[in-house]
Amino acid sequence: MSLFAADAAVPGTPYWWEESSVEPEFSSNLPDKAELLIVGAGYTGLSAAIAACDAGAKVVVVDASLPGIGASTRNGGMFGAHPRLSYTELSKKFSKQTAQGIFNEAQDAFEFTSNLIHSERINCHFEQCGRIQLAWTKAHLAAQRKQVQQLKLVSNMNLELVEQHELAKEINSPCYFGGIRFPDHASLQPRLFHDGLLEAALARGIPIIANCPIEQITQHHNRYIATSRTGDRLQAERVVMATNGYTQGKFKWFARRVFPLPSYLIATEPLSNNLLSSLAPGKRMMVETRARHSYFRLSPDGTRIIYGGRASMTPISTERAAMRLRQSLTEVWPELKNVKLTHCWSGFTGYSFNHMPHVGSHNGLHFSMGYSGSGVAIAPYLGAKAAYMALEDERGTTAYQQSNFRTRWFHRTQRPHFLIAANSWYQYIVDRLDNAVAARDRE
Ligand SMILES: Cc1cc2nc3c(=O)[nH]c(=O)nc-3n(C[C@H](O)[C@H](O)[C@H](O)COP(=O)(O)OP(=O)(O)OC[C@H]3O[C@@H](n4cnc5c(N)ncnc54)[C@H](O)[C@@H]3O)c2cc1C
């Protein structure tokens, strides 16, 4: 029996792509000179370009492919800027001061990106619907309880613990033991957000060069020479690398610090209002605490479920990913066992080894990357920070400069071969352990 509905989209096409009607005009030739060159035209690169242009710099943006083809039009559209690591983990890894700074900046990043959406009048179905992080086991709920108490003491973050008996207001699933609610978090349509940033950059007269992979950047005195695959050259005074999970091997220092971890998403066929209201009455963005890390939501028009997760840590076929995600979806909501899918797609998140975003400079090249699967709100914020840093503008200061951008001994080449072993470890040990503990807790 096919998993897909008869009118399913071409496998690999993101659900979000159908709603875009923008046909931006990209430049085809690399100019000779720029004050600031930005490599990569996703959320990071475009926000960096807008910030730099508004600060008076002459900017050029270059993308290896069609701008937006990376994670910025493929993601789940979950919008929140709280760090992936807890306050205690951040304090241990860095310092209390850095942990405090990073937690304070969560609110700054949220406000920066939501203000950008409003000031540029980007119509991307931005809605402050809230997010719930669902506890997969009793131990996860106990850890969440501590986390809420701690964050209320050390940050101004708006969050509340949801006990298991209160969960029915949020989600109707046998799987979870409670959760943390972030009432301020939001949702958006990722492609429309990217379209809006593109339009804002083009309206400022910023040249955006498509299909122009930069192969190498060399330094000559105080200038940088960027060479494209076709041999064209651009001379820039400053550079921002905004290539994240699509960083290519030639940029070895970056490729060894941020690796491409695939994430997969499916969209169900349209479901009835009654069914959707009973499955997800809270209508929030939903994420899980288990290592498999499923995340799901209603589509912006409220007609179907968009369900994502780590179907594999190495690239697999869309059909295989669809099968795995659908199985996981029906564990959460057994009522959906006969539901058909219309879309399945994937993209590369730029993962760092300490799960934190990084911003700074290396050999004079400024960068912002490594959002580790949570970049919709933070990438535009840190992209702007990287641009300000490159321009030596004091607005570039951020606690994320302290987050130690390091590689690991097992990631020696530019290709992340270690993910093959990591995939087996998660699939055969961690996921099974997570499921066994959850099954015992449910008895
Ligand atoms: C499936 C999926 C689901 C996700 N869901 C969420 C979510 O719900 N919430 C959330 O907060 N985050 C989510 N994320 C993460 C989020 O999408 C990213 O963090 C964010 O889009 C990063 O933006 P970016 O501009 O840094 O990178 P990208 O959008 O990936 O852009 C990088 C660009 O660099 C270009 N490039 C690379 N090398 C070169 C070169 N040599 N020359 C020129 N150009 C180059 C690429 O072509 C690409 O366009 C998800 C990611 C994926 C893949």
PDBQT file of the ligand as one rigid body, heavy atoms in Angstrom, charges set to zero:
ROOT
HETATM    1  C1  LIG A 501      14.417  19.968   7.759  1.00  0.00    +0.000 C 
HETATM    2  C2  LIG A 501      14.802  21.089   8.674  1.00  0.00    +0.000 A 
HETATM    3  C3  LIG A 501      13.923  21.508   9.663  1.00  0.00    +0.000 A 
HETATM    4  C4  LIG A 501      14.251  22.569  10.521  1.00  0.00    +0.000 A 
HETATM    5  N1  LIG A 501      13.300  23.040  11.380  1.00  0.00    +0.000 NA
HETATM    6  C5  LIG A 501      13.580  24.133  12.140  1.00  0.00    +0.000 A 
HETATM    7  C6  LIG A 501      12.568  24.707  12.969  1.00  0.00    +0.000 A 
HETATM    8  O1  LIG A 501      11.418  24.273  12.970  1.00  0.00    +0.000 OA
HETATM    9  N2  LIG A 501      12.917  25.755  13.755  1.00  0.00    +0.000 N 
HETATM   10  C7  LIG A 501      14.185  26.291  13.756  1.00  0.00    +0.000 A 
HETATM   11  O2  LIG A 501      14.451  27.232  14.497  1.00  0.00    +0.000 OA
HETATM   12  N3  LIG A 501      15.141  25.802  12.908  1.00  0.00    +0.000 NA
HETATM   13  C8  LIG A 501      14.867  24.753  12.100  1.00  0.00    +0.000 A 
HETATM   14  N4  LIG A 501      15.808  24.289  11.238  1.00  0.00    +0.000 N 
HETATM   15  C9  LIG A 501      17.104  25.003  11.141  1.00  0.00    +0.000 C 
HETATM   16  C10 LIG A 501      17.006  26.286  10.302  1.00  0.00    +0.000 C 
HETATM   17  O3  LIG A 501      16.293  26.043   9.122  1.00  0.00    +0.000 OA
HETATM   18  C11 LIG A 501      18.431  26.771   9.969  1.00  0.00    +0.000 C 
HETATM   19  O4  LIG A 501      19.146  26.934  11.183  1.00  0.00    +0.000 OA
HETATM   20  C12 LIG A 501      18.463  28.081   9.210  1.00  0.00    +0.000 C 
HETATM   21  O5  LIG A 501      17.644  28.035   8.067  1.00  0.00    +0.000 OA
HETATM   22  C13 LIG A 501      19.914  28.393   8.824  1.00  0.00    +0.000 C 
HETATM   23  O6  LIG A 501      19.935  29.433   7.878  1.00  0.00    +0.000 OA
HETATM   24  P1  LIG A 501      21.295  29.754   7.127  1.00  0.00    +0.000 P 
HETATM   25  O7  LIG A 501      21.058  30.934   6.285  1.00  0.00    +0.000 OA
HETATM   26  O8  LIG A 501      22.410  29.849   8.103  1.00  0.00    +0.000 OA
HETATM   27  O9  LIG A 501      21.608  28.452   6.254  1.00  0.00    +0.000 OA
HETATM   28  P2  LIG A 501      20.943  27.923   4.908  1.00  0.00    +0.000 P 
HETATM   29  O10 LIG A 501      19.549  28.378   4.763  1.00  0.00    +0.000 OA
HETATM   30  O11 LIG A 501      21.179  26.454   4.873  1.00  0.00    +0.000 OA
HETATM   31  O12 LIG A 501      21.775  28.657   3.774  1.00  0.00    +0.000 OA
HETATM   32  C14 LIG A 501      23.132  28.383   3.495  1.00  0.00    +0.000 C 
HETATM   33  C15 LIG A 501      23.380  28.816   2.053  1.00  0.00    +0.000 C 
HETATM   34  O13 LIG A 501      24.782  28.831   1.797  1.00  0.00    +0.000 OA
HETATM   35  C16 LIG A 501      24.946  28.532   0.422  1.00  0.00    +0.000 C 
HETATM   36  N5  LIG A 501      26.355  28.124   0.210  1.00  0.00    +0.000 N 
HETATM   37  C17 LIG A 501      27.019  27.093   0.792  1.00  0.00    +0.000 A 
HETATM   38  N6  LIG A 501      28.294  27.054   0.342  1.00  0.00    +0.000 NA
HETATM   39  C18 LIG A 501      28.446  28.085  -0.532  1.00  0.00    +0.000 A 
HETATM   40  C19 LIG A 501      29.522  28.556  -1.322  1.00  0.00    +0.000 A 
HETATM   41  N7  LIG A 501      30.714  27.957  -1.309  1.00  0.00    +0.000 N 
HETATM   42  N8  LIG A 501      29.327  29.618  -2.137  1.00  0.00    +0.000 NA
HETATM   43  C20 LIG A 501      28.122  30.255  -2.155  1.00  0.00    +0.000 A 
HETATM   44  N9  LIG A 501      27.057  29.845  -1.415  1.00  0.00    +0.000 NA
HETATM   45  C21 LIG A 501      27.207  28.775  -0.610  1.00  0.00    +0.000 A 
HETATM   46  C22 LIG A 501      23.953  27.402   0.186  1.00  0.00    +0.000 C 
HETATM   47  O14 LIG A 501      23.644  27.240  -1.191  1.00  0.00    +0.000 OA
HETATM   48  C23 LIG A 501      22.752  27.865   1.017  1.00  0.00    +0.000 C 
HETATM   49  O15 LIG A 501      21.814  28.583   0.235  1.00  0.00    +0.000 OA
HETATM   50  C24 LIG A 501      15.513  23.210  10.387  1.00  0.00    +0.000 A 
HETATM   51  C25 LIG A 501      16.413  22.783   9.407  1.00  0.00    +0.000 A 
HETATM   52  C26 LIG A 501      16.066  21.738   8.554  1.00  0.00    +0.000 A 
HETATM   53  C27 LIG A 501      17.032  21.314   7.492  1.00  0.00    +0.000 C 
ENDROOT
TORSDOF 0
